[in-house]
């Protein structure tokens, strides 16, 4: 009597970018098609691409869109992943273990059952509800489709005036991209200084660099509406105090987790509206559902609280963990320390851990120090200035956060601090770190260690 093989399990993935396709690919490595069927849905035109590279594509540093694509839909299908493009999942039925999807080109709807589900719906740009925000010429920049739409808009626009609303990572990077395109750029920022991921004293250094590029930087600017012309396109952005002419507007206000599907399905969301998961990236309370990427909240290892941080580095790690678990293995994602780097022209910007207001919010007493140093030995050609700010817990001396602003060779020094934060080192312990030294790369005392020495002395004095 012949034996009938059981039906292969089905893994359904919602979202075809970093987290979703990393999960699908890792699960496929662990289990073949006869054991695990994988169906993935992506509502856009592209998969597995670098959203972080979009500003550099818009600015012309990256010449071709496809250079940002790590793996095409065809390459995923060659690995026995049933990838359905231009197909949007509109409903999750957790009780029935199925999802409803709509083919965006034909309008046809269908249900697909699952044994295991991965939610990787990403994030969406913040678009304030105010007059004119949906007008032609106003762009959020989150996906390759968004980047293409912006480039198409720039090609159609006759004028050369751009307004960027918001001065976070995307806002600052897009301002530089538009300057490179030959636009006159005004950045409207509701905060006291650009880059709210930094303390204002460090953001001030970024402000000066932006103005040095010819960018008009307007702080404490609350946008109230967007004005349109007779053709319906954007013509100006209005704040409480002034009106700024614009032929194109880019929103760099930030992103929010795209969790409308999850919310409608009754899945648990956190304070920042991101999905809540355990260390295995499994959605809390749901044994067969995982979530990762920009739609989740993760543990901040420094503050001990949940945070929403939209970064491709995290999304790819989440996908690896999810794919391992969905494929029958075991892996965990312990959390983050909040490391990020960016640049404005040749000014490098980096941060990790807590800012002053973060430490205040979680009730930590701390000491803060700021030092000036150079990227190389002062006598070596090409040495450039660097500012390092460091926070340490007052009672224990535990490192809490580091911010760095400087020229070439500055930003990646933040990785030293990221490792120290992850290891729970004190600033005193950091002073003994055996870092590489040669005059072309660093002073005898690396700038991060100079800051650690000063912080350790301040902690001892306190």
C-alpha positions as CSV (number, residue, x, y, z in Angstrom):
1,X,0.0,0.0,0.0
2,X,1.5,3.4,-1.1
3,X,1.9,6.1,1.4
4,X,0.3,9.5,0.7
5,X,2.5,12.5,1.4
6,X,0.9,15.2,3.6
7,X,0.2,18.5,2.0
8,X,3.1,20.9,2.1
9,X,2.7,23.8,4.6
10,X,2.0,27.2,3.1
11,X,3.9,30.3,4.2
12,X,2.2,33.6,3.1
13,X,4.3,36.8,3.0
14,X,2.7,40.2,2.9
15,X,5.3,42.7,1.5
16,X,8.0,42.1,-1.0
17,X,10.9,44.2,0.2
18,X,13.6,43.7,2.8
19,X,11.9,42.0,5.7
20,X,9.4,40.0,3.7
21,X,11.7,38.6,1.0
22,X,14.5,38.0,3.4
23,X,12.1,35.9,5.4
24,X,10.9,34.1,2.3
25,X,14.4,33.4,1.0
26,X,15.7,32.2,4.4
27,X,12.7,29.9,4.8
28,X,13.3,28.5,1.3
29,X,17.0,27.8,2.2
30,X,15.8,25.7,5.1
31,X,12.9,23.9,3.5
32,X,12.3,22.8,-0.1
33,X,9.1,23.4,-2.2
34,X,7.8,19.9,-1.4
35,X,7.8,20.8,2.3
36,X,7.0,24.5,2.3
37,X,5.0,26.4,-0.3
38,X,5.8,30.1,-0.2
39,X,3.4,32.7,-1.6
40,X,4.4,36.4,-1.4
41,X,2.3,39.5,-2.2
42,X,3.7,42.9,-3.2
43,X,1.5,45.8,-4.2
44,X,4.3,47.8,-6.0
45,X,6.4,47.2,-9.1
46,X,9.6,46.2,-7.3
47,X,11.1,43.8,-4.8
48,X,14.1,43.6,-2.6
49,X,15.4,47.1,-3.2
50,X,17.3,49.7,-1.2
51,X,14.9,52.5,-0.1
52,X,17.8,54.1,1.7
53,X,19.4,54.7,-1.8
54,X,16.5,56.6,-3.2
55,X,17.8,60.1,-2.3
56,X,21.1,59.3,-4.0
57,X,19.3,58.1,-7.1
58,X,17.2,61.3,-7.2
59,X,20.3,63.4,-6.7
60,X,22.2,61.6,-9.5
61,X,24.9,59.8,-7.5
62,X,23.2,56.6,-8.4
63,X,22.6,56.7,-12.2
64,X,20.2,53.9,-12.7
65,X,17.1,52.8,-10.7
66,X,17.9,49.1,-11.1
67,X,21.2,49.6,-9.3
68,X,19.1,49.8,-6.1
69,X,17.4,46.4,-6.7
70,X,19.1,43.5,-5.0
71,X,16.8,40.7,-6.4
72,X,14.1,40.9,-9.1
73,X,10.7,39.2,-9.0
74,X,12.0,36.7,-11.6
75,X,15.0,35.8,-9.4
76,X,12.7,35.1,-6.5
77,X,10.4,33.0,-8.6
78,X,13.4,30.9,-9.8
79,X,13.8,29.9,-6.1
80,X,10.3,28.5,-6.0
81,X,8.7,31.6,-4.3
82,X,5.3,32.3,-5.8
83,X,5.7,36.1,-5.9
84,X,2.6,38.0,-7.0
85,X,3.3,41.6,-8.0
86,X,0.9,44.5,-8.1
87,X,-1.3,42.5,-5.7
88,X,-2.4,44.2,-2.5
89,X,-3.6,42.2,0.6
90,X,-6.8,43.9,1.8
91,X,-7.8,41.7,4.7
92,X,-6.3,39.2,7.1
93,X,-8.7,36.6,8.5
94,X,-6.8,35.2,11.5
95,X,-9.6,32.8,12.6
96,X,-9.8,31.3,9.1
97,X,-6.0,31.5,8.5
98,X,-6.4,33.2,5.1
99,X,-5.8,36.6,3.4
100,X,-7.8,38.4,0.8
101,X,-5.8,40.0,-2.0
102,X,-6.7,42.3,-4.9
103,X,-4.9,42.3,-8.3
104,X,-4.4,46.1,-8.7
105,X,-4.4,45.8,-12.5
106,X,-7.5,43.7,-13.1
107,X,-9.4,44.4,-9.9
108,X,-9.9,40.6,-9.3
109,X,-10.0,39.5,-5.7
110,X,-9.3,36.1,-4.2
111,X,-8.6,34.4,-0.8
112,X,-5.4,32.5,-0.1
113,X,-5.1,30.2,3.0
114,X,-2.0,30.0,5.1
115,X,-0.4,27.8,7.7
116,X,2.1,30.5,8.6
117,X,1.9,34.2,7.9
118,X,4.6,37.0,7.7
119,X,3.5,40.6,7.9
120,X,6.1,42.9,6.3
121,X,3.9,45.9,5.3
122,X,6.6,48.5,5.9
123,X,5.9,52.1,6.8
124,X,4.3,55.1,5.0
125,X,5.4,58.7,4.8
126,X,3.7,61.0,7.2
127,X,1.3,63.2,5.2
128,X,-0.4,65.8,7.4
129,X,-4.1,66.3,6.8
130,X,-4.2,69.9,5.6
131,X,-5.3,71.6,2.4
132,X,-3.3,70.9,-0.7
133,X,-1.2,68.0,0.7
134,X,-2.6,65.6,-2.0
135,X,-1.9,68.1,-4.9
136,X,0.2,67.0,-7.9
137,X,3.8,67.9,-7.2
138,X,3.7,67.0,-3.5
139,X,5.7,63.8,-2.9
140,X,6.5,61.4,-0.1
141,X,9.5,59.3,-0.7
142,X,9.4,55.8,0.7
143,X,9.4,53.3,-2.2
144,X,11.0,53.0,-5.6
145,X,7.6,53.9,-7.1
146,X,7.7,57.1,-5.0
147,X,11.2,57.9,-6.2
148,X,10.2,57.3,-9.8
149,X,7.1,59.5,-9.4
150,X,9.3,62.3,-8.0
151,X,11.8,62.1,-10.9
152,X,8.9,62.1,-13.4
153,X,7.5,65.2,-11.6
154,X,10.9,67.0,-11.7
155,X,11.1,66.2,-15.5
156,X,7.7,67.9,-16.0
157,X,8.3,70.9,-13.8
158,X,9.4,74.1,-15.5
159,X,10.3,76.0,-12.3
160,X,13.4,75.2,-10.1
161,X,12.0,75.9,-6.7
162,X,11.7,73.1,-4.2
163,X,10.4,73.0,-0.6
164,X,11.2,70.1,1.7
165,X,8.9,69.8,4.6
166,X,10.8,68.2,7.5
167,X,14.5,68.0,8.4
168,X,15.0,64.4,9.5
169,X,17.1,61.9,7.6
170,X,14.9,61.8,4.5
171,X,14.4,65.6,4.5
172,X,18.1,66.4,4.8
173,X,19.1,63.8,2.2
174,X,16.4,64.9,-0.2
175,X,17.4,68.6,0.2
176,X,20.9,67.7,-0.9
177,X,19.6,65.6,-3.8
178,X,17.5,68.6,-5.1
179,X,20.5,71.0,-4.7
180,X,22.4,68.5,-6.9
181,X,19.6,68.7,-9.4
182,X,20.0,72.4,-9.6
183,X,17.0,73.4,-7.6
184,X,16.8,76.3,-5.1
185,X,15.8,74.5,-1.9
186,X,14.0,75.7,1.3
187,X,13.7,73.3,4.2
188,X,10.8,74.0,6.6
189,X,11.4,72.4,10.0
190,X,9.1,72.5,12.9
191,X,11.9,71.8,15.4
192,X,14.6,74.1,16.8
193,X,17.3,72.6,14.6
194,X,17.5,70.0,11.8
195,X,18.0,66.3,12.6
196,X,15.8,65.8,15.6
197,X,17.5,62.5,16.1
198,X,20.4,64.6,17.5
199,X,20.3,67.0,20.5
200,X,19.8,70.6,19.3
201,X,23.4,71.6,20.0
202,X,24.6,68.9,17.5
203,X,21.8,69.7,15.1
204,X,23.1,73.3,14.9
205,X,26.3,71.9,13.2
206,X,24.1,70.3,10.6
207,X,22.2,73.6,10.1
208,X,25.4,75.4,9.3
209,X,26.5,72.8,6.8
210,X,23.1,72.9,5.0
211,X,23.3,76.7,4.7
212,X,26.8,76.3,3.4
213,X,25.4,74.2,0.5
214,X,23.0,77.0,-0.3
215,X,20.0,75.5,1.3
216,X,17.6,77.9,3.1
217,X,16.9,76.4,6.5
218,X,13.8,77.6,8.3
219,X,13.3,76.3,11.9
220,X,10.3,76.6,14.1
221,X,8.2,76.6,11.0
222,X,4.7,75.0,11.3
223,X,3.3,74.2,7.8
224,X,-0.5,75.0,7.6
225,X,-1.4,74.4,4.0
226,X,-0.2,73.9,0.4
227,X,-1.4,76.3,-2.3
228,X,-2.1,75.2,-5.8
229,X,-2.2,77.1,-9.1
230,X,-4.8,77.2,-11.8
231,X,-3.5,73.9,-13.2
232,X,-4.0,72.2,-9.8
233,X,-0.3,71.7,-9.2
234,X,1.5,72.9,-6.1
235,X,2.7,76.6,-6.2
236,X,3.6,77.4,-2.6
237,X,3.8,76.1,1.0
238,X,2.3,78.3,3.7
239,X,3.5,78.4,7.4
240,X,2.1,80.3,10.3
241,X,4.5,83.1,9.4
242,X,5.2,83.1,5.7
243,X,4.6,81.7,2.2
244,X,7.3,79.9,0.3
245,X,7.0,79.5,-3.5
246,X,7.4,75.9,-4.7
247,X,7.3,74.0,-8.0
248,X,7.8,70.7,-6.2
249,X,7.4,69.7,-2.5
250,X,9.0,66.7,-0.8
251,X,7.7,65.4,2.5
252,X,10.5,64.5,4.9
253,X,8.5,64.5,8.1
254,X,9.1,60.9,8.9
255,X,7.2,57.6,8.6
256,X,4.6,55.6,10.5
257,X,4.2,51.9,10.6
258,X,1.8,50.6,7.9
259,X,-0.4,48.5,10.2
260,X,-3.9,49.2,9.0
261,X,-4.3,45.6,8.0
262,X,-3.0,44.3,11.3
263,X,-5.2,46.7,13.3
264,X,-8.3,45.6,11.4
265,X,-7.3,42.0,12.1
266,X,-7.1,42.7,15.8
267,X,-3.4,42.2,16.1
268,X,-1.5,43.9,19.0
269,X,0.0,47.3,18.4
270,X,2.3,49.4,20.5
271,X,2.5,53.0,21.6
272,X,4.0,54.0,18.2
273,X,1.3,52.0,16.3
274,X,3.8,49.3,15.3
275,X,3.1,45.5,15.7
276,X,4.4,44.0,18.9
277,X,6.4,40.8,18.7
278,X,8.4,38.5,20.9
279,X,12.2,37.9,20.5
280,X,11.5,35.4,17.7
281,X,9.6,38.2,15.8
282,X,6.3,36.2,16.4
283,X,3.3,38.5,16.8
284,X,2.4,38.4,20.5
285,X,-0.5,36.0,21.1
286,X,-0.3,34.4,17.7
287,X,1.7,31.3,17.3
288,X,1.7,31.2,13.5
289,X,2.1,34.9,12.6
290,X,5.4,36.8,12.4
291,X,6.1,40.4,11.6
292,X,9.2,42.4,10.8
293,X,10.6,45.5,9.2
294,X,9.3,49.0,9.4
295,X,5.8,47.8,10.6
296,X,7.0,46.6,14.0
297,X,8.2,48.1,17.3
298,X,11.4,46.7,18.8
299,X,13.1,46.7,22.2
300,X,15.6,49.5,22.8
301,X,18.4,47.8,24.7
302,X,19.4,51.1,26.4
303,X,16.1,52.5,27.6
304,X,14.3,49.1,28.0
305,X,11.3,50.5,26.1
306,X,9.7,49.7,22.7
307,X,10.7,51.9,19.8
308,X,9.8,52.3,16.1
309,X,12.9,52.6,14.0
310,X,12.5,52.3,10.2
311,X,15.9,51.1,8.9
312,X,16.8,48.5,6.3
313,X,19.5,47.0,8.5
314,X,16.9,46.0,11.0
315,X,14.4,44.8,8.4
316,X,16.9,42.4,6.8
317,X,17.8,41.0,10.2
318,X,14.1,40.6,11.1
319,X,13.6,38.7,7.9
320,X,16.5,36.4,8.6
321,X,15.1,35.6,12.1
322,X,11.5,35.2,10.8
323,X,12.6,32.9,7.9
324,X,14.6,30.8,10.2
325,X,11.7,30.3,12.6
326,X,9.1,29.8,9.9
327,X,11.4,27.3,8.2
328,X,11.6,25.2,11.3
329,X,14.7,26.5,13.0
330,X,15.1,28.9,15.9
331,X,16.5,32.5,16.0
332,X,15.9,35.7,18.0
333,X,16.3,39.4,17.5
334,X,17.3,40.8,20.9
335,X,16.8,44.5,20.1
336,X,18.5,47.7,19.0
337,X,20.5,50.6,20.3
338,X,19.3,53.1,17.7
339,X,22.4,53.5,15.5
340,X,22.1,55.6,12.3
341,X,24.3,57.6,10.0
342,X,23.7,60.1,7.3
343,X,25.5,62.9,5.5
344,X,25.0,66.4,4.1
345,X,27.5,66.9,1.3
346,X,30.8,66.0,3.0
347,X,29.4,66.5,6.5
348,X,28.9,63.1,8.2
349,X,26.2,62.7,10.9
350,X,25.9,59.7,13.3
351,X,24.1,58.8,16.5
352,X,23.5,55.8,18.7
353,X,21.7,55.3,22.0
354,X,19.8,58.0,23.8
355,X,19.6,61.7,23.3
356,X,19.3,64.0,26.4
357,X,15.5,64.2,26.1
358,X,15.3,60.4,25.7
359,X,17.2,59.9,29.0
360,X,15.0,62.5,30.7
361,X,11.9,60.7,29.5
362,X,12.9,57.3,30.9
363,X,14.0,58.9,34.2
364,X,17.8,58.4,33.9
365,X,20.2,60.9,35.5
366,X,23.2,61.5,33.3
367,X,26.2,63.5,32.6
368,X,26.8,64.9,29.1
369,X,30.2,65.9,27.6
370,X,31.1,67.3,24.2
371,X,34.7,67.3,22.8
372,X,36.4,68.6,19.6
373,X,39.0,66.4,17.9
374,X,40.2,65.5,14.5
375,X,39.7,62.5,12.2
376,X,43.4,61.8,11.9
377,X,46.6,62.9,13.7
378,X,46.6,66.7,13.6
379,X,49.8,66.9,11.7
380,X,48.7,64.4,9.0
381,X,47.4,65.8,5.7
382,X,43.6,65.7,5.5
383,X,42.9,65.8,9.2
384,X,39.4,67.3,9.7
385,X,37.5,68.5,12.7
386,X,35.0,66.3,14.5
387,X,32.6,66.9,17.4
388,X,31.6,64.0,19.7
389,X,28.9,64.2,22.3
390,X,28.6,61.5,24.9
391,X,26.0,60.7,27.6
392,X,26.8,58.5,30.6
393,X,24.6,57.4,33.5
394,X,25.5,59.4,36.6
395,X,25.4,56.7,39.2
396,X,27.0,53.8,37.2
397,X,28.9,55.4,34.4
398,X,27.1,53.2,31.9
399,X,27.3,54.6,28.4
400,X,23.9,55.9,27.3
401,X,24.5,57.5,23.9
402,X,26.9,59.1,21.4
403,X,26.4,61.7,18.7
404,X,29.1,62.5,16.1
405,X,29.2,65.3,13.5
406,X,32.3,65.7,11.3
407,X,34.0,65.3,8.0
408,X,35.4,62.2,6.3
409,X,36.0,59.4,8.7
410,X,33.6,60.7,11.4
411,X,30.4,58.8,11.1
412,X,31.4,55.2,11.2
413,X,33.2,55.8,14.5
414,X,29.7,55.6,16.0
415,X,30.0,51.8,15.6
416,X,32.5,51.8,18.5
417,X,29.8,53.2,20.7
418,X,27.1,50.9,19.3
419,X,29.2,47.9,20.3
420,X,29.8,49.4,23.7
421,X,26.1,50.1,24.2
422,X,25.2,46.6,23.2
423,X,27.8,45.2,25.6
424,X,26.6,47.5,28.5
425,X,30.1,49.0,28.9
426,X,30.8,52.0,31.2
427,X,32.6,55.0,29.9
428,X,35.5,54.0,32.2
429,X,35.7,50.6,30.5
430,X,35.6,52.3,27.1
431,X,38.8,54.2,27.8
432,X,40.7,50.9,27.8
433,X,39.4,49.7,24.4
434,X,42.2,48.6,22.2
435,X,41.3,50.5,19.0
436,X,43.4,50.7,15.9
437,X,45.8,53.6,15.5
438,X,48.0,55.1,12.8
439,X,48.3,58.8,12.0
440,X,46.4,58.5,8.7
441,X,43.4,57.0,10.5
442,X,43.2,58.5,14.0
443,X,44.9,60.6,16.7
444,X,46.7,58.5,19.4
445,X,43.5,58.9,21.4
446,X,40.6,58.3,19.1
447,X,37.9,61.0,19.4
448,X,35.4,58.5,20.9
449,X,37.9,57.6,23.6
450,X,38.6,61.2,24.3
451,X,34.9,61.7,25.0
452,X,34.8,58.6,27.1
453,X,37.7,59.9,29.3
454,X,36.0,63.2,29.8
455,X,32.7,61.5,30.6
456,X,34.4,59.1,33.0
457,X,36.0,62.0,34.8
458,X,32.7,63.8,35.1
459,X,31.0,60.7,36.4
460,X,33.7,60.3,39.1
461,X,33.3,64.0,40.1
462,X,29.5,63.6,40.3
